[in-house]
Amino acid sequence: MARAEIARGRAEAANGTTLVVGVGLSIAFLLFIAFLNVVKNGNLASEANLLYAALVFYAGAGALYLGFGVTGTESYIKFASLSTWAGLIANTGAVAHRWYEAGHPPFASLYEMLLSFVWTLAALTLIAEKRYGVKVIGTVTMPVAIVGVVLMQLLRSDVRPLVPALQSTWLHVHVTLAMLAYAACALSFALAMMFLIQDKMKTETFLAATSIFTVGVYAAILTRFERWGGLNVVAWDADNKQEVFLSRGVRLFVTIPDLGWLMVLVLAAVAAPLALYIFALAKKNDGLIATANRAVFISILLQSLALVFFVLRARDGRYPSLDADGLFATSLAASPFILSALVGGIFANLLYLLLLWRRQDLERLLPGSDDLDRITYKTICIAFPLLTLMIAAGAYWANRAWGSYWNWDPKETWAAITWLVYAAYLHMRITRGMRGRVAAYFAVGGFAVVMFTFFGVTYLLPGLHAYA
């Protein structure tokens, strides 16, 4: 028995070394490629290079965090933390570079706010890991950081003069509070998800939730479906590096042929696990859950195919439009949220497979459910005052800029909804002693509202905050 345990330990150590070396070599190779490009262009400390380095290190950290979650090899955490630290340093350099070039903190556009958000999220990940011992928190937060940096690569990043409404010190106060609050909300989401794991929520319930999320992703993408099977995307002006507009606030859409049908096929694939789950509950047939799990794996393959085809077709092409004559160029930069949604859907399903295959290991590595519930509460206790101060600072700033404290702008309305969700959490927790799963559901739902406030409102509900 002792020899078997020693042999198992040596095998795990060997596998652990293999992954660390593999990730290290991958990081070194990607940085070497970047270095060759720097030598060619002669600009080492550019913002783009720093963000590329941050993306490489965050991706390496994500791989190591996932490796730790799968194998439980302790050494992964050390190297994942080091990789996160390296990414944070590169991210800090990008923030400093943008601050220096713009002459103001990086808060004036969606690109700049994402830059600050990802930095804060990485910093809080390291704090949660060190202070509270939540060793696998990076399995959730690092994919969010990776998607954020990928999205930054696509958004317009040139330094532009501040619009008159943003030429105020209150910009720094308001957006600093917002980014700190949103990052704390993201951390509370990750902690709440881990609480649900420790609280013995059924794995098939996570299956249903993952499928619902992914169905929502593809249903949103298919709002751009054209009846003859194409997918509408925004036209792109490569010379001016901006979207093409028919008129003020009205974007010009072009149609990529047949891509809509592929998205419909993938929508059916990601809905299949949910349908099988519902059918299994109705028929009380647990065997269908195993079929649903296999369907998740198939859906990941199809989602990856959809991602590849979208990148190939939308990256650099010219397509017709129903609203204007001729062919118009498109670019991934014109559809950043579609690309991010596709990547996010794949990440969500991969995290579910991690839970499916290694749930016992994850439960062993995580703090107890009571500790996670308490840490989630503490995190929201940090986020809520920041949200409150953010709204108060924004109202004061709005009165100075627009002559009114509140204009019922979509961004203001959804910020208020976000505040109400977390206020309800704290009210129920303090006055009614709300604990456990209901509290975790509030944390998860609150973060969903935060993400819609941050991203969805910006592109779907234009208003006074259209520049943000």
Secondary structure as a PSIPRED ss2 file (coil, helix, strand):
# PSIPRED VFORMAT (PSIPRED V4.0)

   1 M C   1.000  0.000  0.000
   2 A H   0.000  1.000  0.000
   3 R H   0.000  1.000  0.000
   4 A H   0.000  1.000  0.000
   5 E H   0.000  1.000  0.000
   6 I H   0.000  1.000  0.000
   7 A H   0.000  1.000  0.000
   8 R H   0.000  1.000  0.000
   9 G H   0.000  1.000  0.000
  10 R H   0.000  1.000  0.000
  11 A H   0.000  1.000  0.000
  12 E H   0.000  1.000  0.000
  13 A H   0.000  1.000  0.000
  14 A H   0.000  1.000  0.000
  15 N H   0.000  1.000  0.000
  16 G H   0.000  1.000  0.000
  17 T H   0.000  1.000  0.000
  18 T H   0.000  1.000  0.000
  19 L H   0.000  1.000  0.000
  20 V H   0.000  1.000  0.000
  21 V H   0.000  1.000  0.000
  22 G H   0.000  1.000  0.000
  23 V H   0.000  1.000  0.000
  24 G H   0.000  1.000  0.000
  25 L H   0.000  1.000  0.000
  26 S H   0.000  1.000  0.000
  27 I H   0.000  1.000  0.000
  28 A H   0.000  1.000  0.000
  29 F H   0.000  1.000  0.000
  30 L H   0.000  1.000  0.000
  31 L H   0.000  1.000  0.000
  32 F H   0.000  1.000  0.000
  33 I H   0.000  1.000  0.000
  34 A H   0.000  1.000  0.000
  35 F H   0.000  1.000  0.000
  36 L H   0.000  1.000  0.000
  37 N H   0.000  1.000  0.000
  38 V H   0.000  1.000  0.000
  39 V H   0.000  1.000  0.000
  40 K H   0.000  1.000  0.000
  41 N H   0.000  1.000  0.000
  42 G C   1.000  0.000  0.000
  43 N C   1.000  0.000  0.000
  44 L C   1.000  0.000  0.000
  45 A C   1.000  0.000  0.000
  46 S C   1.000  0.000  0.000
  47 E H   0.000  1.000  0.000
  48 A H   0.000  1.000  0.000
  49 N H   0.000  1.000  0.000
  50 L H   0.000  1.000  0.000
  51 L H   0.000  1.000  0.000
  52 Y H   0.000  1.000  0.000
  53 A H   0.000  1.000  0.000
  54 A H   0.000  1.000  0.000
  55 L H   0.000  1.000  0.000
  56 V H   0.000  1.000  0.000
  57 F H   0.000  1.000  0.000
  58 Y H   0.000  1.000  0.000
  59 A H   0.000  1.000  0.000
  60 G H   0.000  1.000  0.000
  61 A H   0.000  1.000  0.000
  62 G H   0.000  1.000  0.000
  63 A H   0.000  1.000  0.000
  64 L H   0.000  1.000  0.000
  65 Y H   0.000  1.000  0.000
  66 L H   0.000  1.000  0.000
  67 G H   0.000  1.000  0.000
  68 F H   0.000  1.000  0.000
  69 G H   0.000  1.000  0.000
  70 V H   0.000  1.000  0.000
  71 T H   0.000  1.000  0.000
  72 G C   1.000  0.000  0.000
  73 T C   1.000  0.000  0.000
  74 E C   1.000  0.000  0.000
  75 S H   0.000  1.000  0.000
  76 Y H   0.000  1.000  0.000
  77 I H   0.000  1.000  0.000
  78 K H   0.000  1.000  0.000
  79 F H   0.000  1.000  0.000
  80 A H   0.000  1.000  0.000
  81 S H   0.000  1.000  0.000
  82 L H   0.000  1.000  0.000
  83 S H   0.000  1.000  0.000
  84 T H   0.000  1.000  0.000
  85 W H   0.000  1.000  0.000
  86 A H   0.000  1.000  0.000
  87 G H   0.000  1.000  0.000
  88 L H   0.000  1.000  0.000
  89 I H   0.000  1.000  0.000
  90 A H   0.000  1.000  0.000
  91 N H   0.000  1.000  0.000
  92 T H   0.000  1.000  0.000
  93 G H   0.000  1.000  0.000
  94 A H   0.000  1.000  0.000
  95 V H   0.000  1.000  0.000
  96 A H   0.000  1.000  0.000
  97 H H   0.000  1.000  0.000
  98 R H   0.000  1.000  0.000
  99 W H   0.000  1.000  0.000
 100 Y H   0.000  1.000  0.000
 101 E H   0.000  1.000  0.000
 102 A H   0.000  1.000  0.000
 103 G C   1.000  0.000  0.000
 104 H C   1.000  0.000  0.000
 105 P C   1.000  0.000  0.000
 106 P C   1.000  0.000  0.000
 107 F C   1.000  0.000  0.000
 108 A C   1.000  0.000  0.000
 109 S C   1.000  0.000  0.000
 110 L H   0.000  1.000  0.000
 111 Y H   0.000  1.000  0.000
 112 E H   0.000  1.000  0.000
 113 M H   0.000  1.000  0.000
 114 L H   0.000  1.000  0.000
 115 L H   0.000  1.000  0.000
 116 S H   0.000  1.000  0.000
 117 F H   0.000  1.000  0.000
 118 V H   0.000  1.000  0.000
 119 W H   0.000  1.000  0.000
 120 T H   0.000  1.000  0.000
 121 L H   0.000  1.000  0.000
 122 A H   0.000  1.000  0.000
 123 A H   0.000  1.000  0.000
 124 L H   0.000  1.000  0.000
 125 T H   0.000  1.000  0.000
 126 L H   0.000  1.000  0.000
 127 I H   0.000  1.000  0.000
 128 A H   0.000  1.000  0.000
 129 E H   0.000  1.000  0.000
 130 K H   0.000  1.000  0.000
 131 R H   0.000  1.000  0.000
 132 Y H   0.000  1.000  0.000
 133 G C   1.000  0.000  0.000
 134 V C   1.000  0.000  0.000
 135 K C   1.000  0.000  0.000
 136 V C   1.000  0.000  0.000
 137 I C   1.000  0.000  0.000
 138 G H   0.000  1.000  0.000
 139 T H   0.000  1.000  0.000
 140 V H   0.000  1.000  0.000
 141 T H   0.000  1.000  0.000
 142 M H   0.000  1.000  0.000
 143 P H   0.000  1.000  0.000
 144 V H   0.000  1.000  0.000
 145 A H   0.000  1.000  0.000
 146 I H   0.000  1.000  0.000
 147 V H   0.000  1.000  0.000
 148 G H   0.000  1.000  0.000
 149 V H   0.000  1.000  0.000
 150 V H   0.000  1.000  0.000
 151 L H   0.000  1.000  0.000
 152 M H   0.000  1.000  0.000
 153 Q H   0.000  1.000  0.000
 154 L H   0.000  1.000  0.000
 155 L C   1.000  0.000  0.000
 156 R C   1.000  0.000  0.000
 157 S C   1.000  0.000  0.000
 158 D C   1.000  0.000  0.000
 159 V C   1.000  0.000  0.000
 160 R C   1.000  0.000  0.000
 161 P C   1.000  0.000  0.000
 162 L C   1.000  0.000  0.000
 163 V C   1.000  0.000  0.000
 164 P H   0.000  1.000  0.000
 165 A H   0.000  1.000  0.000
 166 L H   0.000  1.000  0.000
 167 Q C   1.000  0.000  0.000
 168 S C   1.000  0.000  0.000
 169 T H   0.000  1.000  0.000
 170 W H   0.000  1.000  0.000
 171 L H   0.000  1.000  0.000
 172 H H   0.000  1.000  0.000
 173 V H   0.000  1.000  0.000
 174 H H   0.000  1.000  0.000
 175 V H   0.000  1.000  0.000
 176 T H   0.000  1.000  0.000
 177 L H   0.000  1.000  0.000
 178 A H   0.000  1.000  0.000
 179 M H   0.000  1.000  0.000
 180 L H   0.000  1.000  0.000
 181 A H   0.000  1.000  0.000
 182 Y H   0.000  1.000  0.000
 183 A H   0.000  1.000  0.000
 184 A H   0.000  1.000  0.000
 185 C H   0.000  1.000  0.000
 186 A H   0.000  1.000  0.000
 187 L H   0.000  1.000  0.000
 188 S H   0.000  1.000  0.000
 189 F H   0.000  1.000  0.000
 190 A H   0.000  1.000  0.000
 191 L H   0.000  1.000  0.000
 192 A H   0.000  1.000  0.000
 193 M H   0.000  1.000  0.000
 194 M H   0.000  1.000  0.000
 195 F H   0.000  1.000  0.000
 196 L H   0.000  1.000  0.000
 197 I H   0.000  1.000  0.000
 198 Q H   0.000  1.000  0.000
 199 D C   1.000  0.000  0.000
 200 K C   1.000  0.000  0.000
 201 M C   1.000  0.000  0.000
 202 K C   1.000  0.000  0.000
 203 T H   0.000  1.000  0.000
 204 E H   0.000  1.000  0.000
 205 T H   0.000  1.000  0.000
 206 F H   0.000  1.000  0.000
 207 L H   0.000  1.000  0.000
 208 A H   0.000  1.000  0.000
 209 A H   0.000  1.000  0.000
 210 T H   0.000  1.000  0.000
 211 S H   0.000  1.000  0.000
 212 I H   0.000  1.000  0.000
 213 F H   0.000  1.000  0.000
 214 T H   0.000  1.000  0.000
 215 V H   0.000  1.000  0.000
 216 G H   0.000  1.000  0.000
 217 V H   0.000  1.000  0.000
 218 Y H   0.000  1.000  0.000
 219 A H   0.000  1.000  0.000
 220 A H   0.000  1.000  0.000
 221 I H   0.000  1.000  0.000
 222 L H   0.000  1.000  0.000
 223 T H   0.000  1.000  0.000
 224 R H   0.000  1.000  0.000
 225 F E   0.000  0.000  1.000
 226 E C   1.000  0.000  0.000
 227 R C   1.000  0.000  0.000
 228 W C   1.000  0.000  0.000
 229 G C   1.000  0.000  0.000
 230 G C   1.000  0.000  0.000
 231 L E   0.000  0.000  1.000
 232 N E   0.000  0.000  1.000
 233 V E   0.000  0.000  1.000
 234 V E   0.000  0.000  1.000
 235 A C   1.000  0.000  0.000
 236 W E   0.000  0.000  1.000
 237 D E   0.000  0.000  1.000
 238 A C   1.000  0.000  0.000
 239 D C   1.000  0.000  0.000
 240 N C   1.000  0.000  0.000
 241 K C   1.000  0.000  0.000
 242 Q E   0.000  0.000  1.000
 243 E E   0.000  0.000  1.000
 244 V C   1.000  0.000  0.000
 245 F E   0.000  0.000  1.000
 246 L E   0.000  0.000  1.000
 247 S E   0.000  0.000  1.000
 248 R C   1.000  0.000  0.000
 249 G C   1.000  0.000  0.000
 250 V E   0.000  0.000  1.000
 251 R E   0.000  0.000  1.000
 252 L C   1.000  0.000  0.000
 253 F E   0.000  0.000  1.000
 254 V E   0.000  0.000  1.000
 255 T E   0.000  0.000  1.000
 256 I E   0.000  0.000  1.000
 257 P C   1.000  0.000  0.000
 258 D C   1.000  0.000  0.000
 259 L H   0.000  1.000  0.000
 260 G H   0.000  1.000  0.000
 261 W H   0.000  1.000  0.000
 262 L H   0.000  1.000  0.000
 263 M H   0.000  1.000  0.000
 264 V H   0.000  1.000  0.000
 265 L H   0.000  1.000  0.000
 266 V H   0.000  1.000  0.000
 267 L H   0.000  1.000  0.000
 268 A H   0.000  1.000  0.000
 269 A H   0.000  1.000  0.000
 270 V H   0.000  1.000  0.000
 271 A H   0.000  1.000  0.000
 272 A H   0.000  1.000  0.000
 273 P H   0.000  1.000  0.000
 274 L H   0.000  1.000  0.000
 275 A H   0.000  1.000  0.000
 276 L H   0.000  1.000  0.000
 277 Y H   0.000  1.000  0.000
 278 I H   0.000  1.000  0.000
 279 F H   0.000  1.000  0.000
 280 A H   0.000  1.000  0.000
 281 L H   0.000  1.000  0.000
 282 A H   0.000  1.000  0.000
 283 K H   0.000  1.000  0.000
 284 K C   1.000  0.000  0.000
 285 N C   1.000  0.000  0.000
 286 D C   1.000  0.000  0.000
 287 G H   0.000  1.000  0.000
 288 L H   0.000  1.000  0.000
 289 I H   0.000  1.000  0.000
 290 A H   0.000  1.000  0.000
 291 T H   0.000  1.000  0.000
 292 A H   0.000  1.000  0.000
 293 N H   0.000  1.000  0.000
 294 R H   0.000  1.000  0.000
 295 A H   0.000  1.000  0.000
 296 V H   0.000  1.000  0.000
 297 F H   0.000  1.000  0.000
 298 I H   0.000  1.000  0.000
 299 S H   0.000  1.000  0.000
 300 I H   0.000  1.000  0.000
 301 L H   0.000  1.000  0.000
 302 L H   0.000  1.000  0.000
 303 Q H   0.000  1.000  0.000
 304 S H   0.000  1.000  0.000
 305 L H   0.000  1.000  0.000
 306 A H   0.000  1.000  0.000
 307 L H   0.000  1.000  0.000
 308 V H   0.000  1.000  0.000
 309 F H   0.000  1.000  0.000
 310 F H   0.000  1.000  0.000
 311 V H   0.000  1.000  0.000
 312 L H   0.000  1.000  0.000
 313 R H   0.000  1.000  0.000
 314 A H   0.000  1.000  0.000
 315 R C   1.000  0.000  0.000
 316 D C   1.000  0.000  0.000
 317 G E   0.000  0.000  1.000
 318 R E   0.000  0.000  1.000
 319 Y E   0.000  0.000  1.000
 320 P E   0.000  0.000  1.000
 321 S C   1.000  0.000  0.000
 322 L C   1.000  0.000  0.000
 323 D C   1.000  0.000  0.000
 324 A C   1.000  0.000  0.000
 325 D C   1.000  0.000  0.000
 326 G C   1.000  0.000  0.000
 327 L E   0.000  0.000  1.000
 328 F E   0.000  0.000  1.000
 329 A E   0.000  0.000  1.000
 330 T E   0.000  0.000  1.000
 331 S C   1.000  0.000  0.000
 332 L H   0.000  1.000  0.000
 333 A H   0.000  1.000  0.000
 334 A H   0.000  1.000  0.000
 335 S C   1.000  0.000  0.000
 336 P H   0.000  1.000  0.000
 337 F H   0.000  1.000  0.000
 338 I H   0.000  1.000  0.000
 339 L H   0.000  1.000  0.000
 340 S H   0.000  1.000  0.000
 341 A H   0.000  1.000  0.000
 342 L H   0.000  1.000  0.000
 343 V H   0.000  1.000  0.000
 344 G H   0.000  1.000  0.000
 345 G H   0.000  1.000  0.000
 346 I H   0.000  1.000  0.000
 347 F H   0.000  1.000  0.000
 348 A H   0.000  1.000  0.000
 349 N H   0.000  1.000  0.000
 350 L H   0.000  1.000  0.000
 351 L H   0.000  1.000  0.000
 352 Y H   0.000  1.000  0.000
 353 L H   0.000  1.000  0.000
 354 L H   0.000  1.000  0.000
 355 L H   0.000  1.000  0.000
 356 L H   0.000  1.000  0.000
 357 W H   0.000  1.000  0.000
 358 R H   0.000  1.000  0.000
 359 R H   0.000  1.000  0.000
 360 Q H   0.000  1.000  0.000
 361 D H   0.000  1.000  0.000
 362 L H   0.000  1.000  0.000
 363 E H   0.000  1.000  0.000
 364 R H   0.000  1.000  0.000
 365 L H   0.000  1.000  0.000
 366 L C   1.000  0.000  0.000
 367 P C   1.000  0.000  0.000
 368 G C   1.000  0.000  0.000
 369 S H   0.000  1.000  0.000
 370 D H   0.000  1.000  0.000
 371 D H   0.000  1.000  0.000
 372 L H   0.000  1.000  0.000
 373 D H   0.000  1.000  0.000
 374 R H   0.000  1.000  0.000
 375 I H   0.000  1.000  0.000
 376 T H   0.000  1.000  0.000
 377 Y H   0.000  1.000  0.000
 378 K H   0.000  1.000  0.000
 379 T H   0.000  1.000  0.000
 380 I H   0.000  1.000  0.000
 381 C H   0.000  1.000  0.000
 382 I H   0.000  1.000  0.000
 383 A H   0.000  1.000  0.000
 384 F H   0.000  1.000  0.000
 385 P H   0.000  1.000  0.000
 386 L H   0.000  1.000  0.000
 387 L H   0.000  1.000  0.000
 388 T H   0.000  1.000  0.000
 389 L H   0.000  1.000  0.000
 390 M H   0.000  1.000  0.000
 391 I H   0.000  1.000  0.000
 392 A H   0.000  1.000  0.000
 393 A H   0.000  1.000  0.000
 394 G H   0.000  1.000  0.000
 395 A H   0.000  1.000  0.000
 396 Y H   0.000  1.000  0.000
 397 W H   0.000  1.000  0.000
 398 A H   0.000  1.000  0.000
 399 N H   0.000  1.000  0.000
 400 R H   0.000  1.000  0.000
 401 A H   0.000  1.000  0.000
 402 W H   0.000  1.000  0.000
 403 G C   1.000  0.000  0.000
 404 S C   1.000  0.000  0.000
 405 Y C   1.000  0.000  0.000
 406 W C   1.000  0.000  0.000
 407 N C   1.000  0.000  0.000
 408 W C   1.000  0.000  0.000
 409 D C   1.000  0.000  0.000
 410 P H   0.000  1.000  0.000
 411 K H   0.000  1.000  0.000
 412 E H   0.000  1.000  0.000
 413 T H   0.000  1.000  0.000
 414 W H   0.000  1.000  0.000
 415 A H   0.000  1.000  0.000
 416 A H   0.000  1.000  0.000
 417 I H   0.000  1.000  0.000
 418 T H   0.000  1.000  0.000
 419 W H   0.000  1.000  0.000
 420 L H   0.000  1.000  0.000
 421 V H   0.000  1.000  0.000
 422 Y H   0.000  1.000  0.000
 423 A H   0.000  1.000  0.000
 424 A H   0.000  1.000  0.000
 425 Y H   0.000  1.000  0.000
 426 L H   0.000  1.000  0.000
 427 H H   0.000  1.000  0.000
 428 M H   0.000  1.000  0.000
 429 R H   0.000  1.000  0.000
 430 I H   0.000  1.000  0.000
 431 T H   0.000  1.000  0.000
 432 R H   0.000  1.000  0.000
 433 G C   1.000  0.000  0.000
 434 M C   1.000  0.000  0.000
 435 R C   1.000  0.000  0.000
 436 G H   0.000  1.000  0.000
 437 R H   0.000  1.000  0.000
 438 V H   0.000  1.000  0.000
 439 A H   0.000  1.000  0.000
 440 A H   0.000  1.000  0.000
 441 Y H   0.000  1.000  0.000
 442 F H   0.000  1.000  0.000
 443 A H   0.000  1.000  0.000
 444 V H   0.000  1.000  0.000
 445 G H   0.000  1.000  0.000
 446 G H   0.000  1.000  0.000
 447 F H   0.000  1.000  0.000
 448 A H   0.000  1.000  0.000
 449 V H   0.000  1.000  0.000
 450 V H   0.000  1.000  0.000
 451 M H   0.000  1.000  0.000
 452 F H   0.000  1.000  0.000
 453 T H   0.000  1.000  0.000
 454 F H   0.000  1.000  0.000
 455 F H   0.000  1.000  0.000
 456 G H   0.000  1.000  0.000
 457 V H   0.000  1.000  0.000
 458 T H   0.000  1.000  0.000
 459 Y H   0.000  1.000  0.000
 460 L H   0.000  1.000  0.000
 461 L C   1.000  0.000  0.000
 462 P C   1.000  0.000  0.000
 463 G C   1.000  0.000  0.000
 464 L C   1.000  0.000  0.000
 465 H C   1.000  0.000  0.000
 466 A C   1.000  0.000  0.000
 467 Y C   1.000  0.000  0.000
 468 A C   1.000  0.000  0.000
